[in-house]
Amino acid sequence: MDNCDYQRVHIDSWLLFCVIFLVGIGVTMNYSASAVFSEERFGDSYYFLKRTLIFSLIGFSVMTVGIRLSYWRYKNFVYFILAGALFLVAAVFIPGLGRTISGANRWVQVGPVTFQPSEAAKVAMIIFLAYSLEKKSKRIKSFTVGFMPHVLFMSVVAASILYQRDFGSAATIAAITWVMMFVAGVRIPYLLGMFFGLLPMAYMLISGSEYRKQRILAFLNPWSDQYGSGFQMIQSFVAFNEGGWFGLGLGQGQQKLFFLPEAHTDFIFSVIGEELGLLGVGFVIALFGFFCYRGFKISLDAPDLFGRYLAVGCTLLIGLEALLNMGVVMGLLPTKGLTLPFISYGGSSLVVSLLAVGILLNISTYKRVDNAW
């Protein structure tokens, strides 16, 4: 920040209110989607509601820390942050720490606390990329300096996550890396080469995995296996159809009653469609659109390149996952297992998302003045 001209301003209140609204919707819809399931499995209809409130409290506490910590201080610890995230990603395979759920090694459990390291790896990767892209800004057009090192780091992190059978998170990290390099000014031919080079890799990963092939087939024609791989997608369609324009009313949805699997996690957007209708769906989409608008505006106003790239990465982390989740639930994309930020049940996702918001809000307090760059 020493070589930048900036002025201190108040945090972006519009972004803060937008996030609070989204978390409020998440708490409400989590209870609506999970109450019957919680009663059936745990004997407590408030089981997931109580956990969601605890995660929200932790998340807002982390967000407050992110707001108060000047974003440029992350430069001093960037390699420690990245190394710590990679260690956590590897820890899922350590006996006694790693926990396997539905055949996937994605979680680390310490006592009663279970978290997903790939969520932390996303933020660590964004911080590293912002730092490295700024540091190499004068040679960003170089293949060996501006392009290859970032692709190699992304490949290491993505491969580690792929080994956990988490294709969605690995694809998200690859997409964020691509966009951040594009914003930094990496040459377009290199980026196009990366894009077309990843396509055959994605094909091999899908064709070499039976469950991924089933997801693609279910996406193309869910009715070909309507009681198997296509069941979840068909039930999601039914939920949106039943909701109509105005919905059946909060808590009145039927698909969450053991028809729609993962109703309170990956497919909570379907519950919103059934209970709040097209108007509720449109409102949630508008909130995420507004979040992205404010996030990119913060990036444009940032006083230095590090803040600019960091804001772009944090905005993409939320916006891209929201876009992918909603696309999956509405049948526009194959099932990937990504949560809807701020709304789906999941402590790791909520806490990390609110940390990203805290970083964004801190960047918003530093406003670039004329001729700063």
N, C-alpha and C positions, 0 to 999 in steps of 0.2 A: 504493500500500500504506500510505500514511501515515495514512489515515483508517480503517483496518481493524484489527480485533483478531484476531490469529492466533498460533499457536504452531508452531514448527518440529518436524517429526517425520521419521522415516525414510521413504524412498521406498516405494512400494507394491510389495513383493516379489512378491506374487501376480501382479500384472500383468506384472512383469519376467520371471518364470519362464514365464508363459503365452506371451509373445512369443518367448522363447528356444526354447521347445518348437515353436512354429509355424515359426520359421526353420529349426530342425533338420529338421522334416518336409519343408520346402521344399527344402533341400539334398539330402536323401535321394531325394525323389521326382523332382527335376530330373534327377539322374543316371540314375535308373531309366527315366524317360520319354525321355531324349535320347541315351543312350549309342549306340544303333544308328544313329540319325540323324546324330550327330556323326561317327561312324566313316565313314559313307557320304559325307557332304558335306565334312568337313575332314580325314579320315584320322586322327582323334584322338578316341577314345571319351570322353575326359575334357575335351573342349573346353568344353562348357557347365558342367560341374562346376567347373572351375578358375575360370571367369568368375563363377559364382555365389558361390564362396568369396571372391573379391576384392570383389564387390559387398557381401557380408555384412560383411566387414571394414570397408569404407568406411562402410556403414550403421551399424554398431555404434559406430564412431568419431564419426559425426555425432550419434547418439543420446546418447553420453556428453557431447558439447558441449551438447546440448539439456537434459540433466539438470543440468548445472552452471550454466547461464545462467538467472538468475531470470526467470521468464516475464513479469513486468511490465516488463522492459527492452524488450520488443518494442514497447511503446507509443512509445518514443522514435524508432523507425525505421520505423514502420508505413507511411508514405507512400513511403519509399525501397524498402521490401520490395515493395510493390504495384507501384511503377513499374518496378523491376527485373524482376519476374515478367512484366509486360506487354511489356517490351522483349524478353525471351527468347521469349515467344509470337510476337511479330512477327518475330523473327530467323529463323524457319523459312523465311521467304520471301526472305531475303537471299541472293543468289547466292554460293556458296562456303561458306556456313554451313549453310543448310537442306539437308536430305536427304529425298528422297522414297522411300518404301517401299510397295509394293503400291498405288501411286496416291495415297497420302495424305502430305501435307506436315506431319509431326508431330515431326520430329527435327531437332536441331541437332548438327552434328559439328565438333569442334575437335580437329584432329590425330587421334589414335586413339580419342578419347573421343566417344561419341554419347549424347545424353540427350534426354528428352522434356519440353519446357518446361511442358506442360499439367499435369504432376504438381506442379511447383513452384508453379504458379498456384493450385492448390487450397489449399495451405497458406497462401499469401499472402492469398488471399481470406478464409480463416478468421480469420487474425490481424486483417485490416482490419475484418471484420464484428464480431468480439469487441470491438475498440476503439471502433468507431462506435456499436454498440448500448449499450455502457456509457455513453459520452459523452452519448448522447441519451436515457438511461433515464427522465428526468423528463418527457420529451415523446414517449415511445415510442408513445402512442396517437394521435399526430397523423399525418395522412396525408402531409403535406408534409415532416415531420421524421423520423418513426419508420419510415415505409414506403417512400416514393418514392425517396429517395437510395440506399437499399440495393438496390432493384430495378434502378435505373439502372446502378449499378456492376456488379451481377451480369450484367446484359444485355450490357455492354461486354465483360466477360471471356468470357462464354459465346459471344457472337457471334464473337469472335476465334478461339476454339477450334473452333467450328462451321465456320469458313472453312477449317480444316485437315482437314475431313471426320472430325472426332472427336465424333460425336454422344453417345457414352457419357460422356465426360468433361464435356461441356457439361451434360448432364442431371444428372450427379452434383453439379456446382457449384450448379445451380438447386435441387436437392432439399436440399442442405445449407443454402443460404441460407434456404429456406422454413422448415425446422425450427428454425434458430437464431433467426429472427424470431419464430416461434411461442413458443419458450422465453423470449425477451426480453419477450413480452407485447404484440406488435403485434396490433391488433384483428383478430378472426377474419373479419369480412366482407371486409377488405382481402386477407387471405391466401386466402380462398376465391375472390375475384375474380382474384387472381394465378394460382391453380391452373386455373380454368376458362378464363382468358385464354391460358394456355400450351397448352391442348389443341389449339385450331385451328392454332396455330403449329407444333406437333409434327406435326399431320396434313399441313400444307403441305410441311414439310421431308421427310416420308416419301414423300408422293405425288409430289413433284417430283424424287425421286432414284430411279433404276431399281434400284440395288443395295440401297437401303433397302427398297423395295417387295418385292424378292426375299427379303429376310430375314424380312419379315412373313409372306409367303406360305409360306416354309419353316417358320416357327414354327407356323402354323395347320395345315399339312399337309405335313410334310417328304417323304412318300412320293409327292407329286405330281411331284417332281423329284429322285428319290432318288440320281441320279448327278451332280446339279448343286448347286443352292442348298441342298437338303435333306440332302446327303451327310454333312456334318459332324455334324448333329444325330442322324441315324440311327446313325452309328458311335458316338456318345456313348451312345445308348440300348443298343447292343450291349455296350459296355464295362460298363455298370452291370448288365446282365442276366447277363453271364458271371461277374461278381464274386460274385454271390449274397450269402450272409450273411458269409462269412469270407474271400472273395477267393481268387485263384489263387496268391497268394504274392508277396512283394516281388521285382520283376524278371521275373515270369513272365507279365505281361500281353502280349496279342497285338495289341490295337488300336493300340498305339503304333508298331507295325512298318509304318508308312506307310499304315495304314488311317485313322487319326484325325489329320487335319491340326491343326497347332498343339498337339500333345500336351503339350509342355513349357511352353506359355505359357497361352493362354486356356482350354484344355480339360484342364489337368492334374488337375482334380477328377475327371474321368472315369477317368483312370489310377488315381487313388486308389481309386475305386469298384471297378475291375476287380481290382486287386492286393490291396487290403486289405478289400474287401467292405463290406457295409452297416455293420458295426461300425466300420471305419476311417472311413467317411464320417460316421457319427454322432459319432465322437470329434472329428473336425476341426470339425464344426458346434458341438459343445459348447465347444471351445476359443474359437471366435469369440464364442459367446454369453457365455462367462465374461469375455472381454476387454471386451465392451460393458458388462457388469454392473459391472466394476471402473472402467471409464472414466466411466460416469454417476455412480457413487458418489464418485469424485474430484471431479466437477463439483458435487455436492451439498455436499461438505465444503470447497469452495474459499472463501477468505476474502473475495473481492470478486467483483463481477459480471464483470469482465474475465476472471478465472480461470475462472469458471463457464461463460461462453460459449465460451471458448477450449477448455476440456475437452470440452464438448459437440461442438464442431466437429471436433476431432481424433478423438474416438470415432466420430462419424458417418463420417468419411473412411474409416476402416478397416471399420467394420461395414457401411456401406451398399454399398461396393464388393464386400465378401465376399458379401453377400446377393444382389446383382445377378449376380455371376459364377456362384454356385452355382445361382441360378434359371435362368440361360441354359443351363448345362451339363445341367441336369435337364429341360430343355424347358418350363419354367414361364414363361420370358420370351423375347422375340426376341433373336437374337444381337446383342451390342453391342460386343464387342472389349475388354472390361475384364478386367484381370488379377485373380487371386486374391491378395490381399495376403499378403506374407511367403512365399508358396508358389510362385506362378508365376515363371517365368524373366523377368527384366527389371530392369536396374540402376536405372533412374529410379524405378520404382515401389517397389522395396525400400528404397532410400536415403531417399526422401521419407516412406515409411511409418514407418521407424525414427526419422526426425526428429520426426514427429508423436508417436511413443511417448515420445521424450525430453522433449518439451514436457509431455506428460501426466504423466510421472513427476516432473518438476520441480514441477508444480502440486500433486502429491500430498504434497510435503514441506511445504506450507503448509496447516495445518488451521484452519478457522474455529472460533472459540470463541463461547460464547453471547452473543447480542445484538450480533454483529459488524455486522449489516446495520441 
